[in-house]
Amino acid sequence: MLKTLSLSLEVLKMFTKEKPTWGGRELAAALNENHTKTYRILETFEKHKFLIKNKETKKYSLGFAVWELANTVSELFNINELIHPILEDLSESTNESTFLMIKDGDEAVTFDAVEARTTVRFSVSIGSRSPLYAGASYRSILAHMPSEYIEQYLERELIKYTDKTMVDPKVIKEDLELILKNGYAVSKGEYTEDVIAVAMPVFYKNTIFGSITVSGPKYRINDEQIEMFITKLQDAKNEVEKVVEKHGANFGLF
């Protein structure tokens, strides 16, 4: 029963911004699962309005029940009133994009983001997921995980997203030590080409739960600006931690 529940949740998680619709056989192939079992799960989700089936294409997409849950989560987190203004102020003071990442399992999820008002800017999709080793936003989280966790995490296959992505466990560990020493992380073109990111970890009750980041194209970010980002990030980090400390019990993440 638990295996079926686990598979059902994996099916639901396949509906993303990048791939919002799926055919039954297509989805079964992507999951490497029996198509009959996959169809039964899809039909169950459709019956309970978690999915909608297009009568012409026979493809499925997310349904009204998911929208209702999303609204409930949005109200619970109250992100617009609590944290979004902090990211807006940080973006305005740095003239770059800012975002808050939340650790979720072995990944980081973009919880909220504010795009820079400049013509050329670095965009991040809310809800997107990334591994914890590739880039400042993610390694600033990984650096504060227990050493046993880090050892096991770095034993997996590490994908190179660009030619600058760190995939050597020894090199990554050295950078994690530097992050712990400095209190912030910097990456240049590791997850996205030609993008510089500066990030700081964010804590709740002395436990790492995410990071806050300033990021933009490398052609307009120099060492002096990185130093300015660090100062601005420290102020924003403190504000976010105050919000989470006060309202953490209402966030469902902690």
ZATORNU-866950 format. One record per residue (C-alpha): y, z, x; residue in three letters. Coordinates in steps of 0.25 Angstrom, whole numbers, plus 5000, padded with zeros to 4 digits. Last residue first. Layout:
// residues N
YZXALA;...
***
This chain:
// residues 254
509550425040PHE;509650285033LEU;509750325019GLY;511250335021PHE;511650445011ASN;511150555021ALA;511950495032GLY;513250515024HIS;514050615033LYS;513350585046GLU;513250435043VAL;514750435041VAL;515050515053LYS;514150425061GLU;514850295057VAL;516150355061GLU;515650395075ASN;515050265077LYS;516450195073ALA;517150275083ASP;516150245094GLN;516150105090LEU;517650095092LYS;517550145106THR;516350055110ILE;517049935104PHE;518249965113MET;517349965125GLU;516649835121ILE;518049775119GLN;518349805134GLU;517049745138ASP;517349615131ASN;517049565117ILE;517649435112ARG;516649335118TYR;515549425115LYS;515549405100PRO;515549535092GLY;514949675089SER;515249815086VAL;514149905083THR;513750035076ILE;512250085078SER;511150145070GLY;510350265066PHE;510250355079ILE;509950495076THR;510950605080ASN;511250645065LYS;511550495062TYR;511850415074PHE;512550285077VAL;512350205090PRO;513450125096MET;513549975097ALA;514249865105VAL;513849715102ALA;514249585109ILE;513849455103VAL;513549325111ASP;512149305105GLU;511649405095THR;510649515098TYR;510949525113GLU;512249455114GLY;512949575122LYS;512549715118SER;513249845120VAL;512749985116ALA;513450115114TYR;513250265118GLY;513450235133ASN;512250315138LYS;511350285126LEU;511650145126ILE;511450135141LEU;510050195139GLU;509750095128LEU;510249985138ASP;509150025148GLU;508150035137LYS;508449885133ILE;508349835148VAL;506949905149LYS;506449855136PRO;506849715140ASP;507249645127VAL;508749645128MET;509449525121THR;510349445130LYS;509549315128ASP;509749325113THR;508849385102TYR;507749425112LYS;506649495104ILE;506049625109LEU;504549635107GLU;504149785105ARG;504049885116GLU;505549915115LEU;505449995102TYR;504250085107GLN;505150125119GLU;506350145111ILE;505650225101TYR;505050315111GLU;506450335117SER;507050385104PRO;508150295098MET;509550305103HIS;509550175111ALA;508950095100LEU;510150115091ILE;511150065102SER;510149965105ARG;510349905091TYR;511849885090SER;511849845105ALA;510949735104GLY;509449705104ALA;508549825105TYR;508549885091LEU;508049765083PRO;508949705072SER;509149705057ARG;510149635048SER;510549725036GLY;512049685037ILE;512149555044SER;512949555058VAL;514049465061SER;514749445075PHE;516149385074ARG;516949265077VAL;518049245067THR;518449395069THR;518349495057ARG;517249565063ALA;516049585054GLU;515749725049VAL;514249775048ALA;513349875041ASP;511949915042PHE;511449815052THR;509949855053VAL;509349905066ALA;507849895069GLU;506649975073ASP;506750055060GLY;508150045054ASP;509250075063LYS;510650055057ILE;511649955063MET;513149965060LEU;514049845062PHE;515349795068THR;515849655070SER;517049645080GLU;518549665079ASN;518349805086THR;519349885077SER;519049805065GLU;517549805067SER;517549955069LEU;518349985057ASP;517449895048GLU;516249965054LEU;516850105050ILE;517150045036PRO;515750005034HIS;515150145037ILE;515450235025LEU;516050155013GLU;515350025015ASN;514050095019ILE;513750175007ASN;512350185012PHE;511850224998LEU;512750124991GLU;512150015000SER;510750064998VAL;510850064983THR;511449924984ASN;510349874992ALA;509349934983LEU;509949864971GLU;509949734979TRP;508549744983VAL;508149764968ALA;508949634965PHE;508049544973GLY;507849494987LEU;507349354988SER;506049284985TYR;505649134986LYS;504949054975LYS;506048944977THR;506248914962GLU;505949054956LYS;506649124966ASN;505949264967LYS;506849394968ILE;506449514976LEU;506649664974PHE;506649644959LYS;505449724957HIS;504549604953LYS;505149524964GLU;504649634974PHE;503249634968THR;503249484969GLU;503649484983LEU;502549584986ILE;501549504979ARG;501949384986TYR;501849445000THR;500349494997LYS;500049354993THR;500749295005HIS;499849375015ASN;500849425026GLU;501349375039ASN;502749425035LEU;503449285037ALA;502149215030ALA;502249305018ALA;503749285017LEU;503549135017GLU;502349145007ARG;503249214997GLY;504549144999GLY;505749215005TRP;507249235003THR;508249315010PRO;507949275024LYS;509149305033GLU;509749405024LYS;508349475023THR;507149475014PHE;506049505023MET;506249655021LYS;505649635007LEU;504349585012VAL;504249695023GLU;504449795012LEU;503249735004SER;502449735017LEU;502649885019SER;502349915004LEU;501049835005THR;500649905018LYS;501050045011LEU;500050005000MET;
***
